[in-house]
Amino acid sequence: MSIIEEGASHQKLIEKFKSEYLPQKPYYRHSDIDIFVNIEITQLLNYNLLLSDEMNNFFRENILNNYKYKDEILSQKKKAFDNKEYQNPILSFEIPEFEIFFVAKLFIDGMERKPECQTKLIFNSKNIDQYISMRCKYKDLTNDSYIDLELYSMQIPEEKNLLGKTRVYLFNEKMNLIQGIHVFKLSKIKKGEKLTEEQIELNEVEKEIDYIINNYYSQIEEDKKKIFENSKEEKITFDNYYYNPTKKIFDKKTESMKYFESALNELLSKTNNSLVVIKYPTFPYSVIYEEDISEDYHQVFTPELNLSYENSIFNNWVNDPYINIARQDFDNKDNPISEKFSSLMLENDNDDDLYARDIRLNPVALHRINKLLNTPDFIKLDNNDVALFWNYRYDLKNNQPRALTKIMNSVKWGNLKSENEFIKNILKQWKKIEISDILFMLSRKFSVNNLYPNTDIIINNNFEGMKELRKFAVTKLGEHSNEELNFILLQLVQAIRYEDISIKKINSPLVSFLIKTCSKDTILASSFYWFIQCEADNDISSITNSHNKNKNNINLNNLKEIIAIYELILKEFDKNLSEQSPDIYELINNEKKFKNELVSISESLTKVQKNENKKRELRNSISNKNKAMQEEYYLPIDPRIKIKGAIQESCSVFKSAKCPCKYTFKVQEESQKYNPHEEKDSISVMFKYGDDLRQDQLILQMINFMDSLLKKVHLNYEFTTYKVLATSKSDGFVEFVPNSRTIFDILKKYNNVILSYFKEISNKDEKVLEKYLSSYINSCAGYCVVTYILGIGDRHLENLMIDNRGRLFHIDFGFILGRDPKPAPPPIKLCQEMVDVMGGKNSPRFEEFKQKCVNAYWVLRDNARVIVNMFYLMIDSGIPELNDIENLYKLHEKFVPGLSNDEASTSFLTNLEESINALMPVLMEKFHAWAQYWK
């Protein structure tokens, strides 16, 4: 038999297999679904059947007690609804029926995958809407994967009471991923017991309930949508409708809705079980269980029949040793023939994109692309890799969401055809633009002015394509909330320097967007003003000193020009505020006046010689005779907090030539709710004059951002993200954390036993002590991970602190991204005394601590690109520690790209173990303690 005939025989076999066993419609493989496993709990049916008589009576009594206030609640709802100035009325408040929550545990191949997920407290069984995202992706599932869902009550006298449990399977018997809405039986079960098949399986009535919910739910949602759209033109009154602005649901019902409710209620009366309604994510097509294609076993290519690898459904047909040889050749970047071929392909302007639309990734290209996707976005691609990403751009668009930035780097910028095709056919059709992609588009890599040229791309001042790219990025910024923008505002202000700007003309969509958006929000406006003010600071000596250390430095004339440009932007922002938002304009002027008063005091203190005289001078400056210091001011670090007058006895001057001052201010009653500290009527800040606080400001911004990433997946590490604000390149504010001590002071006072401090602050109450220890473990794990990733150096026991609730936190971030003044510093600051608080290295608490570290590390690894890109946008800020882009490679390597989560965990825990056992830090701490003793 010839090779052609043999190939034809194989093709017939494939077609027969496909027609008999695979769906005839298009489908996805589960191994291609690169998103986290998620479900939504939408409803709880027959909830009361899970409860004992005692529990039912308990709930009824509570409902009756709350019912007394029904009229008052409805009156408040109506008042809020009728108030036109109140834009977000809280109308969804219901009289609580109970307090419950769900815990979801994912099992893969019979083993539980940590961490488990917990929903918020739920008060109403009708509209639960609890979204659960597991820390594992669909592509990593096995065909027997499932989620165990446990229901707990918090309203019973016990702290945590298990009411019921169910098993939510992810694949059906046909090996298809389950989609849509389904019901599952909640069985009463004791904690620790396993579910039986009988407890999981639905009876005939429950199968009917599942059928009716699955088939009619989509129709009901459509009806609700139509009602909402039709009611937009009508006057909605509180008496006629119940309106929830978030869900857009009305009590007004269609016939199909009434039928649905009637049929469902009838069926529910026939079952003695409680049911939970689960909404699975839906995809355009079926998702079949199919593992990733092996890198070592592939179908033999038969060019005569075009039996390409991509068309084969058999993934492990023949071992082809030539694949590995080809891969080695492909990785050889110094091949001159290959480089010349790649260069010719890029220069061919007549190349039609029809070929690119049809081409599919082969195993060799896929291997190389996966390797490159684990490199930083800003890395310069060689000609081979540029051609690789450009050739497969359409296949990557559909199948690899992380590849967008690499495709951006492969565009031939300055070539109209290449630019237009990328922007129109790739960029604007990309499924989801991540915030990391947006930041990269606005970075120096795509600078559209000659002040900050990108030496990697030479396009002879033809910036039109890049301007379109940056404009597109700004439109995508508009899709994010003010809260999300606040996390990256510092970087967006830095991105302005790469815009189409000059002293003569500022033609920047980004500047227009920021001025317009920030003018409408007090917090954004205040932050934006001070960030711009910092860049407009014309202290050339301090600027040139920092930029001279920077390998990305620009000449002095360009520095002066960029300062002048930021001054123009500041004036434009002031003008816009005065016209569009006079209240915010007055608030910022008030902040400026307050800062100037503190500058004046600091300047006078520097002229005083003795420390005692400085303290007297400070108190005279803030005395009642000084009317300026007794006025009402808004605090620049948080413009929601209004202060009036300082508490003289709590103010002090630190021993330093630059005279940093601690001020304790009285907080006005109406803004005390925004004070994050226990003593709401006062707040303490340090004003530093003559110091550059921008690096501390950046690191605390990053810790705050990482905290938000962790909280999105319900992981709270109790970070103490005190605020730092640089108001120029040489002064600024630092928030004090009250009731906190350094670990150095604690060890000194409590004979080297930190646990003794915990016993004192808990008054030896076991429950309180346990709570404080839990907070300590949480915060210690969180800070161990973030300081390791950010490479925070110069860690000693005087810049590690613990507050009176057991929460540990770090201060003083003068050394970052791996730099450290000490020899052989440990990668993680965790000394033996800190471990002893947890009971030692062999204790259950320490195991819990390590698990928390791993959980945080996994989540932050998933967000590595956005974290690295936020730093990349700061490379021209003049911050000394960002003077070398090589430091960003070190940051990138902290996420150990390319390793699995389990391998990354092993790497992190190895560093943790080495840090605890390191000898040099112990010696340095003893030397430091000796030096402190002899001060």
Secondary structure, DSSP 8 states (H G I E B T S, - for coil): --HHHHHHHHHHHHHHHHHHHS-SS-EEEGGG--SEEEEEEEEEESGGGGS-HHHHHHHHHHHHHHHTTHHHHHHHHHHHHH-TT-SS-----------EEEEEEEEETTEEEEEEEE---B--SS---EEEEEEEEGGG--TT-EEEEEEEESSSSSSSEEEEEEEEESB-TTSBB--EEEEEEEB---TT----HHHHS--HHHHHHHHHHHHHHHHHHHHHHHHHHHHTSS---TTT---BTTTTB-S---HHHHHHHHHHHHHHTT--SEEEEEEE---SSEEE------SSEE---BGGGTB-GGG-S-SSSEE-HHHHHHHHHHH-TT-HHHHHHHHHHHH-TT--HHHHHH----HHHHHHHHHHTTS-TT----HHHHHHHHHTHHHHHHH-GGGHHHHHHHS-TT-HHHHHHIIIIIGGG-S---HHHHHHHTSGGG--SSSS--TT---TT--HHHHHHHHHHHHHHTTS-HHHHHHHHHHHHHHGGGSSB-SS-B--HHHHHHHHHHTT-HHHHHHHHHHHHHHH---HHHHHHHHHT-TT---HHHHHHHHHHHHHHHHHHHHHHHHH-HHHHHHHHHHHHHHHHHHHHHHHHHT--SHHHHHHHHHHHTSTT-GGGGSEEEETTEEEEEEEEE-GGG-EE-SSTT--EEEEEEE-GGGGGG--SS-TTEEEEEEEES---HHHHHHHHHHHHHHHHHHHTT---------EEEEETTEEEEE--SSEEEHHHHHHHTTT-HHHHHHHHTTT-HHHHHHHHHHHHHHHHHHHHHHHHTT-----TTSEEEETTS-EEE---SS-TT--SSSS--SS---HHHHHTTT-TTSHHHHHHHHHHHHHHHHHHHTHHHHHHHHHTTTTS--GGGS-THHHHHHHHTT-TTS-HHHHHHHHHHHHHHHHH-SHHHHHHHHHHHHHHT-
